[in-house]
Amino acid sequence: MEGTLRKYAYLGRFFAGNEIKILLCILLLRYDFRIEPGTTLPEHLEFESSVNLPPYSKLQAEGAGRRLMW
């Protein structure tokens, strides 16, 4: 048997990808994301056509009686 099973290899890869998308949708619908109060807005990182926050910036998520901190 070779190392792969061709089109039958990794049967759960699409399921796993869809689960991650569902989790992201739930987080975006249930929580309000913003930069932590009292911090200055960091400079944006530009890469090709996207503009991103630096990975070290602190985010705060709040919603429906729950509070998350990153």
C-alpha positions as CSV (number, residue, x, y, z in Angstrom):
1,M,0.0,0.0,0.0
2,E,1.3,3.4,-0.9
3,G,1.4,6.4,1.5
4,T,-2.0,7.8,0.5
5,L,-5.3,6.4,-0.5
6,R,-5.8,9.0,-3.2
7,K,-9.2,10.7,-3.1
8,Y,-10.2,8.7,0.1
9,A,-7.3,10.1,2.2
10,Y,-8.2,12.3,5.2
11,L,-11.9,11.9,5.0
12,G,-12.6,14.3,8.0
13,R,-10.7,17.3,6.5
14,F,-13.8,18.9,5.2
15,F,-15.7,18.2,8.3
16,A,-13.0,19.8,10.5
17,G,-12.8,22.8,8.3
18,N,-16.6,23.3,8.5
19,E,-16.5,22.9,12.3
20,I,-13.9,25.7,12.5
21,K,-16.1,28.0,10.3
22,I,-19.1,27.3,12.5
23,L,-17.2,28.1,15.7
24,L,-16.0,31.4,14.2
25,C,-19.6,32.3,13.2
26,I,-20.8,31.6,16.7
27,L,-18.1,33.7,18.2
28,L,-18.8,36.6,15.9
29,L,-22.6,36.5,16.5
30,R,-22.5,36.1,20.3
31,Y,-19.6,38.5,21.2
32,D,-18.7,42.1,20.6
33,F,-14.9,42.3,19.9
34,R,-12.9,45.5,20.5
35,I,-9.5,46.6,21.6
36,E,-9.0,46.7,25.3
37,P,-10.0,50.1,26.8
38,G,-7.2,52.4,27.8
39,T,-4.8,51.2,25.2
40,T,-3.8,53.2,22.2
41,L,-4.6,51.9,18.7
42,P,-1.5,50.1,17.4
43,E,-0.3,50.7,13.9
44,H,-1.7,48.4,11.3
45,L,0.3,45.8,9.6
46,E,-0.2,45.8,5.8
47,F,0.4,42.7,3.8
48,E,-0.5,42.7,0.1
49,S,-4.1,43.8,0.1
50,S,-5.0,43.1,3.7
51,V,-4.6,45.3,6.8
52,N,-4.2,43.5,10.1
53,L,-3.7,44.3,13.8
54,P,-0.4,43.2,15.3
55,P,-0.7,39.8,17.0
56,Y,0.4,41.3,20.4
57,S,-2.6,43.8,20.6
58,K,-5.0,43.0,23.4
59,L,-8.6,42.2,22.4
60,Q,-11.7,42.2,24.6
61,A,-14.9,40.3,23.9
62,E,-18.1,40.9,25.7
63,G,-21.7,39.7,25.2
64,A,-24.8,38.2,26.8
65,G,-23.4,38.3,30.3
66,R,-20.1,36.6,29.3
67,R,-16.7,38.3,29.1
68,L,-13.6,37.0,27.4
69,M,-10.1,38.4,27.5
70,W,-7.2,37.6,25.2
